[in-house]
Amino acid sequence: MGLLGSGLRKPKSLRVGGKRLSEILEAHERFARAAAGGVRAELAGADLSRVDLAGAVLTHANLAGARMEGCCLREAKLGSADLSGASLRKADLRTCDATGANFAGSDLSEADLSGAELFRADFSGARLCRALVRAANFRQAILRNCDLTGADLNIASLRQTDLEGAKLEGADTATTIIRKV
């Protein structure tokens, strides 16, 4: 069924809206480069759970409400992508670049965002319960009403970050950089 050794599905084996996911991703990469034949990835509400999207270029992609549980987005390019309301439980987003991405209302519980670039990303009302976000850069991000209960925020940068109403009960912030300028 197109599973990798780690149990992840390959984009070539998955169809979304009648097209192979690999073809959608290739067309979107051209879109992101403003190249001929480029088409924005419209994956709102798609079931992308347990799909290997490591290193994928999803800049400006529409992934609102997508089911992406256990998905691998390691080193993916998610700049300005719309992931609002998406389910990313236990997803691997290590060292991804999600600058300016919209994660409002998303569920990232138990996800791994270690080393992620989250500059100016919007996590309003998102759930990051027990998430691993070590050394992530949340500079100028919006974490308003975000649930970070039990999250590991060690070495994370929360400089100039909007934390109004954020829940930090049980979060490990021993070495977190939090400064409001």
C-alpha positions in Angstrom: 0.0 0.0 0.0 2.9 2.4 -0.5 4.3 2.3 3.0 7.9 3.2 3.8 10.0 1.4 6.3 8.7 3.8 9.0 5.1 3.1 8.1 4.6 6.3 6.1 2.7 6.4 2.9 4.5 7.7 -0.2 2.9 10.6 -2.1 3.0 8.6 -5.3 0.6 6.0 -3.8 -2.0 8.5 -2.6 -4.7 10.2 -4.6 -6.3 13.5 -3.6 -9.3 14.7 -5.7 -8.5 12.2 -8.4 -4.8 13.3 -8.8 -1.7 11.7 -7.4 -0.4 13.6 -4.5 3.1 13.5 -6.0 1.8 15.4 -9.1 0.0 18.0 -6.9 3.3 18.5 -5.0 5.3 18.9 -8.2 2.9 21.4 -9.7 2.9 23.3 -6.4 6.7 23.4 -6.3 6.6 25.1 -9.7 3.9 27.5 -8.4 6.2 28.4 -5.4 9.0 29.2 -7.9 6.6 31.1 -10.2 7.5 28.7 -13.0 5.4 27.7 -15.9 2.7 25.1 -15.2 2.7 25.9 -11.5 -0.6 25.4 -9.6 -1.2 26.1 -5.9 -1.8 23.0 -3.8 -5.4 23.0 -2.7 -5.4 20.3 -0.1 -8.0 21.7 2.4 -9.6 18.9 4.3 -7.5 16.2 2.6 -6.5 13.0 4.5 -2.7 13.2 4.5 -2.3 11.2 7.7 1.0 9.2 7.9 2.2 10.6 4.6 5.9 11.2 4.0 6.2 14.9 3.0 9.8 15.4 4.3 11.4 18.3 2.5 8.2 19.1 0.5 7.8 22.6 -0.8 4.3 23.7 0.5 4.9 27.4 0.6 1.5 29.2 0.3 -0.3 25.8 0.1 -3.9 25.5 1.4 -4.0 22.7 4.0 -6.8 24.1 6.1 -8.6 21.4 8.0 -6.4 18.7 6.6 -5.9 15.4 8.5 -2.2 15.1 8.9 -1.8 12.9 12.0 1.6 11.2 12.1 2.7 13.0 8.9 6.4 13.6 8.3 7.0 17.3 7.4 10.6 17.2 8.5 12.5 20.1 6.7 9.4 21.0 4.7 8.9 24.5 3.4 5.6 25.7 4.9 6.1 29.5 4.7 2.7 31.3 4.6 0.9 28.0 4.3 -2.7 27.8 5.6 -2.9 24.9 8.1 -5.7 26.4 10.2 -7.8 23.8 11.8 -5.6 21.0 10.6 -5.0 17.9 12.7 -1.2 17.4 13.1 -1.2 15.2 16.1 2.1 13.3 16.5 3.4 14.9 13.3 7.1 15.3 12.6 7.8 19.0 11.8 11.5 19.0 12.9 13.5 21.8 11.3 10.7 22.8 9.0 10.4 26.4 7.8 6.9 27.6 8.7 7.6 31.4 8.6 4.3 33.2 8.6 2.2 30.0 8.4 -1.3 29.9 9.8 -1.8 27.2 12.4 -4.8 28.9 14.1 -7.1 26.3 15.7 -4.8 23.4 14.7 -4.1 20.4 16.9 -0.3 19.7 17.2 -0.6 17.7 20.3 2.5 15.5 20.8 4.0 16.8 17.5 7.8 17.4 17.2 8.6 20.9 16.1 12.2 20.9 17.4 14.4 23.3 15.5 11.5 24.6 13.5 11.4 28.2 12.1 8.1 29.6 13.2 8.8 33.3 12.8 5.5 35.3 12.7 3.4 32.1 12.5 -0.1 32.2 13.9 -1.0 29.6 16.5 -4.1 31.3 17.9 -6.2 28.8 19.7 -4.0 25.9 18.6 -3.2 22.9 20.8 0.4 21.9 21.4 -0.1 19.7 24.4 2.9 17.6 25.2 4.5 18.9 22.0 8.3 18.8 21.6 9.4 22.3 20.5 13.0 22.4 21.6 15.1 25.1 20.0 12.1 26.3 17.9 12.0 30.0 16.9 8.6 31.5 17.8 9.9 35.1 17.4 7.0 37.5 16.7 4.6 34.5 16.6 1.0 34.6 17.9 0.3 32.1 20.6 -2.8 33.8 21.9 -5.1 31.2 23.7 -2.7 28.4 22.6 -2.6 25.3 24.8 1.0 24.4 25.6 0.2 22.2 28.5 3.1 19.8 29.1 5.1 21.0 26.1 8.9 21.0 26.1 9.9 24.5 25.2 13.6 24.3 26.2 15.9 26.5 24.3 12.9 27.8 22.3 12.9 31.5 21.4 9.6 33.3 22.3 11.0 36.8 21.8 8.3 39.4 21.0 5.7 36.6 21.0 2.0 37.2 21.9 1.3 34.7 24.7 -2.0 36.3 25.9 -4.2 33.7 27.3 -1.7 30.9 26.5 -1.9 27.8 28.8 1.6 26.8 30.0 0.7 24.4 32.9 3.3 21.7 33.2 5.3 23.1 30.2 9.1 22.9 30.6 10.4 26.4 30.1 13.6 26.1 32.1 15.8 27.4 29.3 13.2 29.1 27.1 14.0 32.6 25.9 11.0 34.8 26.6 11.5 38.5 26.1 8.9 41.1 25.2 10.4 44.2 23.5 
